[in-house]
Each structure stands twice: as structure tokens, then as C-alpha cells.
Amino acid sequence: MERGKRKLRLGDILVAQNVITPEQLERGLENQKGSGRKLGETLVDEQICTERAIAEALSSQLQMEMVDLTGVVIPEEIIKLVPVNLVKKHTAIPYMLHPDNMNVLKVAMADPMDMVAIDDFTIVTNMQIEPVVSTPRQILLTVDKVYGNADVMSVADQYAKEKEEQFQAEEDGAYNEDVNNSPIVQLVKSMIEQAVRQRASDIHIEPMERQVRVRYRIDGALYERMTYNTRLLPAIVARVKIIGGMDISEKRKPQDGRITQIVDRQEFDIRASILPTVFGEKVVLRLTSKNALTREKSQLGFNEQELGQFDHILRNPHGMILVTGPTGSGKSTTLYTALAELNKEDVNIITVEDPVEANINGINQVHVNPKADLTFASALRSILRQDPDIIMIGEIRDSETAEIAVQASITGHLVVSTLHTNSTAGTVGRLVDMGVEPYLLADSIVGIIAQRLVRRLCPHCRKKMAANEEQKELLNTDKSEPVFVYEPCGCSKCDMTGYRGRIGVYEIMRITPALKRAIAKNRPAEEIKETALKEGMRTLRISATQYVLDGVTSMSEMTKVSFDI
């Protein structure tokens, strides 16, 4: 009956549109069996095709309009037509009335052949439904923006009023038995889901004098997304403590925990940090997708020359490769991408991390545990007895770790690690300061990559303008020539921020014989930098300047990442 109703099956459409091959369809159907997932979800999960490719194929085959919901503003009267639970159930959202017929409602659907959904919308609205194709991700993101968590908040407010007495007697722990109460569970869950869909890397839940503020860090900048009644804070914090495996009764000490949550069928590893502040405990949740750290190297933002240098450094059979930069500059992503590139059957790769940020098949990963005397240094000593070919050290923090890493790289291992320094040349001095002999350092280092992340300008609303004298000077361009730069504006497609996404800015130092000599003689950082520039290195400032001239990023982003360089 289902087939008769639909007439066309998704698999047949995708094969007919050359999106997938019959063999890939067979594989998808095989993987779908017993999983409870739809075929489209399975094909996307198995990376056989993308959500957009499926939507375009449906649009073409069914001769239906395809809508980009990113910048669509849905009128209030249309929002009120359909309850949010129905919208979420069918992954479909009504977004406008037909311009020629006010009794026809256009509904963006992930599956425009779902007759049950169309029937439900028809009954609820008492209108004729015109299905329009969109991707599940866009629909869910629009649902978050349009409906927010209003349904959760109404229940949460009711919960706050009912529990006011318990909150006032907080030191007695009277509210603890209620932290699993459905509204709070739903509130925390929906907060994480919305953050993921808005591409946030962190969630900040901050107690203030009269309210609780929730901010999301998107593309490196914090944006306020909602505020709650201050009476809700203890229940939210207690819920986070429960799912993060922390001590619910401890309110005076900082605590750390880990949470795993599946959002839109994708697993997220969430690091929770709780810190007591003047007005209560502040919670920061760092969101990491299991898949986000392992990318194709072409997605990192290397230009052709940088990609060649990156590949050349990775081809070294032994030596030390260092990735440097401040916290949040994408070092882990670069490291994991390098490891994925080196991960072959004939090599033994062992990592020592604090914490293990993503699990990679075929790699042995060790989690540092100082309480059990498993520090970076002690773990490294044990790892060297495990016959490794490649060792990844999460971070070189002290002289002992630095010395073992250098020794390991000299004795025939490839060591990759990170360090918190500002530039490639400064990294050498930092390791010497840690007690590593310059002649050993010259022998061990094969490449240093310094990196930063800059926000990409939104291509839909960026504004072209002529650069002034000061800007030309910063860009190091000829003052007599006209130079154009782009500045952020803000539109509905970028949430009025002017930016969408980020891209890496790199400074790659390949250690040539001339640089080896300079390092061995313990030359100052400035001299090492001069030598590297002669050997063809492009500084962070040069790379960021090129992005500005190409219209990829703005002047303010460039000065942020290369202010002191």
C-alpha cells in the first residue's frame, strides 16, 4: 500500500538522477535493514550522498520547487497554523501562502512524497498543501529559529514557580530529586540541539543577578541566544551534573565532566565545565562532533603552495612536526587530519592526549590521567616500548615531555604535537627555553605549522569598498594603486552577523638545511624568521592579507590574527 501511495521510491529517483549507482542503492538498503532509519538518512549517514543532492534529485524528478530556507522570514500567522510537534514529527514546515491562491499553503518538506504528512497538514490547517523540497537540516534549523524553545519554556516557567520553595532552600538539596523532571531534561536537550544546528562550538550558561543568560559561540564569537528565570539555574546545573557524571551535591568547587548526545543522528562529544561564580555556578559546554575533527586536508583552507608543503612535511619517515597557535585556532583539527592521512595498515600510530578528542579507527589512543600517575611524560615512556612508528602528543607542556619527544623523533619515530606559541620562529625559542639542546632540536624538527582561524565574510551581504591610506599600509600594497576590500554587513542568511563559517590561516616552516644551521646555532627568533622567509615561507600576515584582497575575510579579522606579527 505504501508503495502504491508513493508511486515513486526515493532509491529509484536517486538512481534515475545519477546521484547514486544501483550498487550504492543496494548497499544503502542493506544498511537500512533493522536500523529504523529512512533510506535517505541511511545514505547520508553512510556518506553515500548528501542531503542537498537528495533534495535536488527529488526536485528535478518530481518537478517540484526547491526552497532555500536560510533567509526566509515566516509570517506569524503561518507559524500559528501548525503546532510545533507536528512540524518536528514530519520534518516539514509551512513557510508561505501561494501568491496566486491564498487557500494554498506551501510546505517545505524533507520528503515531499510523504502522503501522511500532507494529509496531517491539510486536516490541521483546512487548506490545500503544496509540497516544496528542502533539506532536513535546513528545516530543523528553521524550526529552531521560528519556534525556539517556547514550548519547553512555558513548561519550564511553570516548573520554576512550583519549585520556588525548594530553590529557596537550595542548601538542603530539596530540588535534587526533581532534576530529572521532564521540562528541565527537555530544556537542556533542546539547548544542545539548537546550538549544534546553529554551528556553535560552545554553550555558555551564565548566572547573572536577575536572570540566567545563555550564549552560543559561533565562528569564534559569542552571541546571546536566550535568557531564563534565575530560579531555573540550580535545576539546569544539576541536570548537566547528572548527565556529565559529576557530583550533584558539590557546589563550591569547579567540576569537569563528559556528555555524549546524538543530534540529528550525529554523535557529539560534549565537555562540560562548571565553575562557582558570585551569582551561582556557570556552565560551559564544548561541543565536538565525532566526525568534525577528521576532515579532508583540502577542507582545511590550504592554498596550493601550502598543501604541497604540508604533504612534503608529512612524507618524512621520522622527525618532529609541530602545530602551534592559541586555544581555539584549529590545531587539533590539523593534527587529526594529518593522522588520518598517515593512518595506513603498515604503521603503528599511538596518541597520548588530554582528553582524547575524537576516536579514530586503527589508532591507539591513550587518555592522560594524572591521578593514576599517567602523565604525558610517563605515558610517552611506555609508548616507546610499544613499537610505535608515529606518536601524537596532544600538547608539549613541560621540559620532560619536550625532551622525550625530541629523543623519540631522533631515534626513528615520527612525532606530531602542538605547542602554544604565536609564530613558527617563536616555537624554536620556546623549546630551547624548556631545556632542549639547540643541536638536538635542529636534528629533530622537520616542520612547524603556525595557524589561526578567521571568519569568512557572508558572500550574500559583504560590501565592497575602496581601501583608505591606513588600510593600504596595513595590507602592504602600493598606495598609488586603487585597492578594494570587503566589509561585513549582515543579512538573514548569516543571522545578521556578516560572517558565515571560518577558514584557516597558515604559516608553514619547512626545516631546510639553512634553517637547521640557524637553529643549531641558537639564533634569535627574528633571524630564524628572516632565514625562513628567504627559504619561501609565507607569514600569517601575508596569508591573511591575501584572504582580505580576495574578499574572503575582513580587515578586522586580519588584524585580529596577525596583530603582533
C-alpha positions as CSV (number, residue, x, y, z in Angstrom):
1,M,0.0,0.0,0.0
2,E,2.8,2.4,0.9
3,R,4.4,1.9,-2.5
4,G,1.1,2.4,-4.3
5,K,0.6,5.6,-2.4
6,R,4.0,7.0,-3.2
7,K,4.2,5.7,-6.8
8,L,7.9,6.5,-6.9
9,R,10.5,5.3,-4.4
10,L,13.4,7.5,-3.2
11,G,16.0,4.9,-4.2
12,D,14.7,4.7,-7.8
13,I,14.6,8.5,-8.1
14,L,18.3,8.8,-6.9
15,V,19.4,6.1,-9.4
16,A,17.4,7.7,-12.2
17,Q,19.0,11.1,-11.5
18,N,22.5,9.5,-11.4
19,V,23.0,10.7,-7.7
20,I,23.9,7.1,-6.7
21,T,24.6,3.8,-8.5
22,P,22.4,0.7,-8.3
23,E,25.2,-0.9,-6.3
24,Q,25.2,2.0,-3.8
25,L,21.4,1.7,-3.5
26,E,21.7,-2.0,-2.7
27,R,24.3,-1.1,0.0
28,G,22.1,1.6,1.4
29,L,19.1,-0.7,1.6
30,E,21.2,-3.4,3.2
31,N,22.5,-0.9,5.9
32,Q,18.9,0.4,6.4
33,K,17.5,-3.1,7.4
34,G,16.6,-3.2,11.0
35,S,18.1,0.3,11.8
36,G,14.7,2.0,11.9
37,R,16.1,4.8,9.7
38,K,14.7,6.1,6.4
39,L,16.6,5.3,3.3
40,G,17.6,9.0,2.8
41,E,19.0,9.2,6.4
42,T,21.0,5.9,5.8
43,L,22.5,7.2,2.5
44,V,23.6,10.5,4.2
45,D,24.9,8.7,7.4
46,E,27.0,6.2,5.3
47,Q,28.3,9.2,3.2
48,I,27.0,7.7,0.0
49,C,25.4,11.1,-0.9
50,T,24.5,14.4,0.7
51,E,21.2,15.9,1.9
52,R,21.4,18.6,-0.8
53,A,22.0,16.0,-3.6
54,I,18.9,14.1,-2.4
55,A,16.8,17.3,-2.3
56,E,18.0,18.4,-5.8
57,A,17.2,14.9,-7.3
58,L,13.7,15.0,-5.8
59,S,13.1,18.5,-7.1
60,S,14.2,17.5,-10.6
61,Q,12.4,14.2,-10.8
62,L,9.1,15.3,-9.2
63,Q,9.3,18.7,-10.9
64,M,8.8,20.5,-7.6
65,E,10.2,23.8,-6.5
66,M,13.2,23.6,-4.2
67,V,13.5,26.3,-1.5
68,D,16.5,27.6,0.4
69,L,15.1,28.4,3.9
70,T,18.2,30.1,5.1
71,G,16.9,33.7,4.6
72,V,13.2,33.0,4.6
73,V,11.1,35.0,7.1
74,I,7.9,33.1,8.0
75,P,4.9,35.3,8.9
76,E,3.5,35.0,12.4
77,E,0.0,33.9,11.1
78,I,1.6,30.9,9.2
79,I,3.6,29.9,12.3
80,K,0.3,29.7,14.3
81,L,-1.4,27.4,11.7
82,V,0.6,24.3,12.7
83,P,1.7,23.1,16.1
84,V,5.4,22.6,16.6
85,N,5.1,18.8,17.5
86,L,3.6,18.1,14.0
87,V,6.3,20.1,12.3
88,K,9.1,18.2,14.1
89,K,7.3,14.8,13.6
90,H,7.2,15.2,9.8
91,T,10.4,17.3,9.3
92,A,8.2,19.8,7.3
93,I,7.4,23.4,7.9
94,P,4.8,25.7,6.3
95,Y,6.5,28.9,5.2
96,M,4.2,30.9,2.9
97,L,0.9,31.2,1.2
98,H,0.7,30.7,-2.6
99,P,0.9,34.2,-4.2
100,D,-1.9,33.4,-6.6
101,N,-4.2,31.4,-4.3
102,M,-4.5,32.3,-0.6
103,N,-6.0,28.9,0.2
104,V,-2.9,27.1,-0.9
105,L,-0.1,26.7,1.8
106,K,3.4,26.0,0.7
107,V,5.2,23.5,3.0
108,A,8.9,22.8,2.8
109,M,9.4,19.1,3.2
110,A,12.4,16.7,3.5
111,D,10.2,14.0,2.0
112,P,7.6,15.6,-0.4
113,M,6.2,12.1,-1.2
114,D,5.1,11.6,2.4
115,M,1.3,11.5,1.9
116,V,0.6,11.0,5.7
117,A,2.4,14.3,6.4
118,I,0.5,16.1,3.7
119,D,-2.8,14.7,5.0
120,D,-2.0,15.8,8.5
121,F,-1.2,19.4,7.4
122,T,-4.4,19.5,5.3
123,I,-6.5,18.4,8.3
124,V,-4.9,20.8,10.8
125,T,-4.9,23.9,8.5
126,N,-8.0,23.2,6.4
127,M,-6.0,24.4,3.4
128,Q,-4.7,22.8,0.2
129,I,-1.0,21.8,0.7
130,E,1.7,22.4,-2.0
131,P,4.8,20.4,-1.1
132,V,8.2,22.1,-1.8
133,V,11.6,20.3,-1.4
134,S,14.2,21.3,1.2
135,T,16.9,19.6,3.2
136,P,16.2,18.1,6.7
137,R,19.0,20.2,8.2
138,Q,17.6,23.5,6.9
139,I,14.0,22.6,8.0
140,L,15.2,21.7,11.6
141,L,17.3,24.9,11.8
142,T,14.3,27.0,10.7
143,V,12.1,25.2,13.3
144,D,14.6,26.1,16.0
145,K,14.6,29.8,14.8
146,V,10.9,30.1,14.4
147,Y,9.6,28.1,17.4
148,G,12.7,28.4,19.5
149,N,12.1,26.5,22.7
150,A,8.9,28.4,23.5
151,D,7.1,25.0,24.1
152,V,9.8,24.0,26.6
153,M,10.0,27.4,28.3
154,S,6.3,27.5,29.1
155,V,6.6,24.2,30.9
156,A,9.9,25.3,32.5
157,D,8.4,28.5,33.8
158,Q,5.6,26.5,35.4
159,Y,8.2,24.2,36.9
160,A,10.1,27.2,38.3
161,K,7.0,28.6,40.0
162,E,6.1,25.2,41.5
163,K,9.6,24.6,42.8
164,E,10.3,28.1,44.1
165,E,10.2,26.9,47.7
166,Q,12.8,24.2,47.0
167,F,15.1,26.6,45.2
168,Q,15.0,29.0,48.1
169,A,16.1,26.1,50.4
170,E,18.8,25.2,47.9
171,E,21.4,24.3,50.6
172,D,19.1,21.5,51.7
173,G,19.3,19.9,48.3
174,A,15.5,19.8,48.1
175,Y,15.4,20.2,44.4
176,N,17.8,17.4,43.6
177,E,15.1,14.8,43.3
178,D,13.4,16.9,40.6
179,V,16.3,17.5,38.3
180,N,15.2,14.6,36.1
181,N,11.8,16.3,35.8
182,S,10.8,16.3,32.1
183,P,10.8,20.1,31.4
184,I,14.5,20.5,32.6
185,V,15.6,17.4,30.7
186,Q,13.9,18.8,27.6
187,L,15.3,22.3,28.2
188,V,18.9,21.1,28.3
189,K,18.4,18.7,25.4
190,S,16.9,21.4,23.2
191,M,19.6,23.9,24.2
192,I,22.3,21.5,22.9
193,E,20.3,20.6,19.7
194,Q,19.8,24.3,18.8
195,A,23.5,25.0,19.4
196,V,24.5,22.2,17.1
197,R,22.2,23.3,14.3
198,Q,23.5,26.9,14.6
199,R,27.1,25.6,14.3
200,A,28.1,26.6,17.8
201,S,31.3,25.3,19.3
202,D,30.4,26.2,22.9
203,I,27.4,26.9,25.1
204,H,27.8,29.4,28.0
205,I,25.1,29.2,30.7
206,E,25.8,32.2,32.9
207,P,24.2,33.2,36.2
208,M,23.5,36.9,36.5
209,E,21.9,38.9,39.2
210,R,18.3,38.8,37.9
211,Q,18.4,36.2,35.1
212,V,20.3,33.3,33.5
213,R,21.9,34.2,30.2
214,V,22.6,31.6,27.5
215,R,25.2,32.4,24.8
216,Y,26.5,30.4,21.9
217,R,30.0,30.7,20.5
218,I,29.6,30.6,16.7
219,D,32.6,31.1,14.4
220,G,34.6,32.2,17.4
221,A,32.3,35.0,18.6
222,L,29.7,34.8,21.4
223,Y,26.0,35.6,20.7
224,E,23.3,35.8,23.3
225,R,20.5,33.4,22.3
226,M,18.1,33.3,25.3
227,T,17.6,34.3,28.9
228,Y,15.8,32.3,31.7
229,N,14.3,32.9,35.1
230,T,17.1,32.8,37.6
231,R,15.1,30.2,39.6
232,L,15.8,27.7,36.8
233,L,19.6,27.8,37.3
234,P,20.0,25.2,40.0
235,A,17.9,22.6,38.1
236,I,19.8,23.2,34.8
237,V,23.2,22.9,36.6
238,A,22.0,19.8,38.4
239,R,20.8,18.2,35.2
240,V,24.2,18.9,33.5
241,K,26.0,17.4,36.5
242,I,23.9,14.2,36.3
243,I,24.4,13.6,32.6
244,G,28.1,14.6,32.9
245,G,28.8,12.2,35.7
246,M,29.7,14.9,38.2
247,D,28.9,15.2,42.0
248,I,25.5,16.8,42.2
249,S,25.9,17.9,45.9
250,E,29.2,19.7,45.3
251,K,28.5,23.4,44.6
252,R,31.7,25.1,45.9
253,K,34.4,23.5,43.7
254,P,34.9,23.6,39.9
255,Q,34.0,20.3,38.2
256,D,34.5,18.7,34.8
257,G,32.5,16.0,33.0
258,R,31.8,14.5,29.7
259,I,28.4,14.0,27.9
260,T,27.5,12.1,24.7
261,Q,24.4,13.2,22.9
262,I,23.1,12.3,19.4
263,V,21.7,15.3,17.5
264,D,20.2,14.7,14.0
265,R,21.7,11.1,14.0
266,Q,25.2,12.5,14.6
267,E,27.1,11.7,17.8
268,F,28.5,14.7,19.7
269,D,31.1,14.5,22.5
270,I,30.4,17.3,25.0
271,R,32.9,18.5,27.6
272,A,31.2,20.2,30.5
273,S,32.9,22.6,32.9
274,I,31.2,24.0,36.0
275,L,32.7,27.0,37.9
276,P,31.2,28.6,41.0
277,T,30.7,32.4,40.5
278,V,29.2,35.2,42.6
279,F,25.6,34.5,41.4
280,G,25.8,30.7,41.1
281,E,27.5,28.0,39.1
282,K,28.5,28.9,35.5
283,V,28.3,26.1,32.9
284,V,30.3,25.9,29.7
285,L,29.6,23.0,27.3
286,R,32.2,22.4,24.5
287,L,30.6,20.6,21.6
288,T,32.7,18.3,19.4
289,S,31.3,16.2,16.6
290,K,33.0,12.8,16.3
291,N,33.4,13.5,12.5
292,A,34.3,17.2,12.6
293,L,37.9,16.7,13.6
294,T,38.8,14.3,10.8
295,R,38.4,16.2,7.6
296,E,39.9,16.0,4.1
297,K,43.1,18.1,4.0
298,S,41.6,20.1,1.1
299,Q,38.9,21.4,3.5
300,L,41.5,23.0,5.9
301,G,42.0,26.1,3.8
302,F,45.5,25.4,2.5
303,N,46.3,27.1,-0.8
304,E,48.2,25.1,-3.5
305,Q,51.6,26.0,-2.2
306,E,50.8,25.3,1.4
307,L,49.2,22.0,0.5
308,G,52.4,21.0,-1.2
309,Q,54.5,22.0,1.8
310,F,52.1,20.1,4.2
311,D,52.3,16.9,2.1
312,H,56.1,17.2,2.0
313,I,56.4,17.6,5.8
314,L,54.1,14.5,6.3
315,R,56.2,12.4,4.0
316,N,59.1,12.5,6.5
317,P,59.6,8.9,7.9
318,H,60.9,10.4,11.2
319,G,61.3,13.7,13.0
320,M,59.1,16.1,14.8
321,I,56.2,18.1,13.3
322,L,54.7,20.8,15.5
323,V,51.4,22.7,15.1
324,T,51.3,25.9,17.1
325,G,48.7,28.6,17.9
326,P,46.5,29.8,20.7
327,T,43.5,27.9,22.1
328,G,40.7,27.5,19.5
329,S,42.9,28.1,16.5
330,G,42.1,24.7,14.9
331,K,45.3,22.9,15.9
332,S,43.5,19.6,16.9
333,T,41.7,19.5,13.5
334,T,45.0,19.9,11.7
335,L,46.6,17.2,13.8
336,Y,43.8,14.7,13.4
337,T,43.7,15.4,9.6
338,A,47.5,14.7,9.5
339,L,47.0,11.4,11.5
340,A,44.1,10.3,9.2
341,E,46.4,10.9,6.2
342,L,49.2,8.8,7.9
343,N,46.8,6.1,9.1
344,K,47.8,3.1,7.0
345,E,47.8,-0.6,7.8
346,D,51.6,-0.9,7.9
347,V,52.2,1.7,10.6
348,N,51.6,1.6,14.4
349,I,50.2,5.0,15.5
350,I,49.8,5.8,19.2
351,T,48.5,9.0,20.6
352,V,48.6,10.4,24.2
353,E,46.0,13.1,24.7
354,D,44.3,15.1,27.5
355,P,41.5,14.5,26.7
356,V,41.0,12.2,23.6
357,E,39.0,14.5,21.4
358,A,37.8,12.0,18.7
359,N,38.2,8.3,18.2
360,I,39.9,7.2,15.0
361,N,39.7,3.6,13.8
362,G,43.1,1.9,13.6
363,I,44.9,4.3,16.0
364,N,45.7,3.5,19.6
365,Q,44.7,6.4,21.8
366,V,45.8,7.0,25.4
367,H,43.9,9.3,27.8
368,V,46.2,11.1,30.3
369,N,45.2,10.5,33.9
370,P,47.5,12.4,36.4
371,K,45.6,10.8,39.4
372,A,46.8,7.4,38.2
373,D,50.3,8.8,37.5
374,L,49.7,8.6,33.8
375,T,51.1,12.0,32.7
376,F,52.3,12.9,29.2
377,A,55.9,12.0,30.1
378,S,55.1,8.7,31.8
379,A,52.7,7.7,29.0
380,L,55.4,8.5,26.4
381,R,58.0,6.3,28.1
382,S,55.5,3.4,28.0
383,I,54.5,4.1,24.4
384,L,58.1,3.9,23.3
385,R,58.1,0.3,24.4
386,Q,55.0,-0.4,22.3
387,D,57.0,-0.4,19.0
388,P,55.3,2.8,17.5
389,D,56.0,4.3,14.1
390,I,54.1,7.5,14.7
391,I,53.4,9.2,18.1
392,M,51.0,12.0,18.5
393,I,51.3,14.1,21.7
394,G,48.3,16.2,22.5
395,E,50.4,19.1,23.8
396,I,54.0,19.6,24.9
397,R,53.6,21.3,28.3
398,D,56.8,20.8,30.2
399,S,60.5,20.1,29.7
400,E,60.3,16.4,30.4
401,T,57.7,15.8,27.7
402,A,59.7,18.0,25.3
403,E,62.9,16.1,25.9
404,I,61.3,12.7,25.4
405,A,59.5,13.9,22.2
406,V,62.8,15.1,20.8
407,Q,64.6,11.8,21.7
408,A,61.8,9.8,20.2
409,S,61.9,11.8,16.9
410,I,65.7,11.3,16.7
411,T,65.6,7.6,17.3
412,G,63.4,6.9,14.2
413,H,59.9,7.9,15.1
414,L,57.6,10.5,13.6
415,V,56.3,12.7,16.4
416,V,53.5,15.2,15.9
417,S,52.4,17.6,18.6
418,T,51.0,21.0,19.5
419,L,52.5,24.0,21.3
420,H,51.1,27.3,22.4
421,T,53.3,29.8,20.6
422,N,52.5,32.8,18.4
423,S,54.6,32.0,15.4
424,T,56.8,29.3,13.8
425,A,60.1,31.1,14.6
426,G,59.0,31.6,18.3
427,T,58.4,27.8,18.7
428,V,62.1,27.1,18.4
429,G,63.0,29.5,21.3
430,R,60.2,28.1,23.4
431,L,61.6,24.5,23.2
432,V,65.1,25.8,23.9
433,D,63.7,27.6,27.0
434,M,62.2,24.3,28.0
435,G,65.7,22.8,28.2
436,V,66.0,21.1,24.8
437,E,69.5,21.4,23.4
438,P,69.6,23.5,20.1
439,Y,71.7,20.9,18.2
440,L,69.1,18.2,19.1
441,L,66.3,20.4,18.1
442,A,67.9,21.2,14.7
443,D,68.2,17.4,14.2
444,S,64.7,16.5,15.2
445,I,62.3,19.2,13.8
446,V,61.1,18.6,10.2
447,G,58.3,21.2,10.0
448,I,56.4,23.8,12.1
449,I,52.9,25.0,11.2
450,A,51.5,28.1,13.0
451,Q,47.8,28.7,12.4
452,R,44.8,30.8,13.2
453,L,41.2,30.9,12.2
454,V,39.5,33.8,10.5
455,R,35.7,34.3,10.0
456,R,34.6,34.1,6.3
457,L,32.6,37.1,5.1
458,C,29.0,36.2,4.2
459,P,29.0,36.1,0.3
460,H,25.4,37.4,0.2
461,C,25.8,40.7,2.0
462,R,29.5,41.6,2.1
463,K,30.1,45.2,0.9
464,K,32.9,46.2,-1.4
465,M,34.7,49.5,-0.6
466,A,37.9,51.3,-1.6
467,A,40.7,50.9,0.9
468,N,41.9,54.1,2.7
469,E,45.5,55.1,3.2
470,E,45.8,53.3,6.6
471,Q,44.3,50.1,5.2
472,K,46.7,50.1,2.3
473,E,49.6,50.4,4.7
474,L,48.3,47.5,6.7
475,L,47.9,45.4,3.6
476,N,51.3,46.5,2.4
477,T,50.0,47.5,-1.0
478,D,51.1,50.3,-3.4
479,K,49.4,53.5,-2.1
480,S,49.1,54.9,-5.6
481,E,47.1,51.9,-6.8
482,P,43.3,51.5,-6.1
483,V,42.7,48.6,-3.7
484,F,39.3,47.2,-2.7
485,V,38.4,45.4,0.5
486,Y,35.1,43.9,1.7
487,E,33.4,44.6,5.0
488,P,30.7,42.7,6.8
489,C,27.0,43.9,6.6
490,G,24.6,41.3,8.0
491,C,21.6,39.6,6.4
492,S,19.1,36.9,7.2
493,K,21.4,34.2,5.7
494,C,24.2,34.9,8.2
495,D,21.9,35.8,11.2
496,M,22.9,39.5,10.8
497,T,26.5,38.8,11.8
498,G,28.1,39.5,8.4
499,Y,30.1,36.3,8.7
500,R,29.4,32.6,8.0
501,G,32.0,29.9,8.7
502,R,35.7,30.1,9.3
503,I,38.9,29.3,7.3
504,G,42.4,28.5,8.4
505,V,45.3,30.9,8.0
506,Y,48.7,29.2,8.0
507,E,52.4,29.9,8.3
508,I,54.3,26.7,7.3
509,M,58.0,26.5,8.0
510,R,59.7,23.5,6.3
511,I,63.1,22.9,8.0
512,T,65.7,23.3,5.3
513,P,69.5,22.9,5.7
514,A,69.9,26.7,6.2
515,L,67.2,26.7,9.0
516,K,68.8,23.6,10.6
517,R,72.1,25.6,10.9
518,A,70.3,28.6,12.3
519,I,68.5,26.5,14.9
520,A,71.7,24.6,15.9
521,K,73.5,27.9,16.5
522,N,70.6,29.0,18.7
523,R,69.9,32.2,16.6
524,P,67.2,34.6,17.8
525,A,63.6,34.1,16.6
526,E,63.9,37.2,14.3
527,E,66.9,35.8,12.5
528,I,65.2,32.3,12.1
529,K,62.2,34.1,10.6
530,E,64.4,36.0,8.1
531,T,66.0,32.8,7.0
532,A,62.6,31.0,6.7
533,L,61.3,33.9,4.5
534,K,64.3,33.6,2.2
535,E,63.5,29.9,2.0
536,G,60.0,30.6,0.8
537,M,57.9,30.8,3.9
538,R,54.7,32.9,3.9
539,T,53.9,34.5,7.3
540,L,50.4,34.6,8.9
541,R,50.2,38.3,8.0
542,I,50.9,37.6,4.3
543,S,48.3,34.7,4.2
544,A,45.7,36.7,6.0
545,T,46.3,39.8,3.7
546,Q,45.7,37.6,0.7
547,Y,42.3,36.5,2.1
548,V,41.4,40.2,2.6
549,L,42.4,41.1,-1.0
550,D,40.4,38.0,-2.3
551,G,37.3,39.1,-0.4
552,V,37.3,36.0,1.8
553,T,37.6,37.9,5.1
554,S,37.6,41.5,6.5
555,M,40.4,43.8,7.7
556,S,39.3,43.5,11.3
557,E,39.7,39.7,11.1
558,M,43.1,40.0,9.6
559,T,44.4,42.4,12.3
560,K,43.0,40.0,15.0
561,V,45.1,37.1,13.8
562,S,48.3,38.9,12.9
563,F,48.3,42.0,15.2
564,D,51.6,41.3,16.8
565,I,53.3,39.6,13.9
